[in-house]
Amino acid sequence: MSKYHFLRTFRRAVGLSPWQFLLNERMRRAAYRLATSDEAISTIAFDTGFGDLSTFNNRFRSTFGVRPTDYRRHWQ
């Protein structure tokens, strides 16, 4: 299967590009860890594949509408 055929097939099946799917999955895992653990937010960000904390914070806010700190406070 060519790269382009895979991308079209994946998007048709899932509704997202592989990159969007991966980012959404990383955000879901980060949100779960924020809600269920006392780990530092920076540790969660780096463990879920983000290279710096500001990128994680911006992505988290755009995905969930709140800062990671506020999300944790709400669920704990």
Secondary structure in CASP SS format (residue, H / E / C, confidence):
PFRMAT SS
TARGET T0000
AUTHOR 0000-0000-0000
METHOD secondary structure of the structure
MODEL  1
M C 1.00
S C 1.00
K H 1.00
Y H 1.00
H H 1.00
F H 1.00
L H 1.00
R H 1.00
T H 1.00
F H 1.00
R H 1.00
R H 1.00
A H 1.00
V H 1.00
G C 1.00
L C 1.00
S C 1.00
P H 1.00
W H 1.00
Q H 1.00
F H 1.00
L H 1.00
L H 1.00
N H 1.00
E H 1.00
R H 1.00
M H 1.00
R H 1.00
R H 1.00
A H 1.00
A H 1.00
Y H 1.00
R H 1.00
L H 1.00
A H 1.00
T H 1.00
S C 1.00
D C 1.00
E C 1.00
A C 1.00
I H 1.00
S H 1.00
T H 1.00
I H 1.00
A H 1.00
F H 1.00
D H 1.00
T C 1.00
G C 1.00
F C 1.00
G C 1.00
D C 1.00
L H 1.00
S H 1.00
T H 1.00
F H 1.00
N H 1.00
N H 1.00
R H 1.00
F H 1.00
R H 1.00
S H 1.00
T H 1.00
F H 1.00
G C 1.00
V C 1.00
R C 1.00
P H 1.00
T H 1.00
D H 1.00
Y H 1.00
R H 1.00
R H 1.00
H H 1.00
W H 1.00
Q C 1.00
END
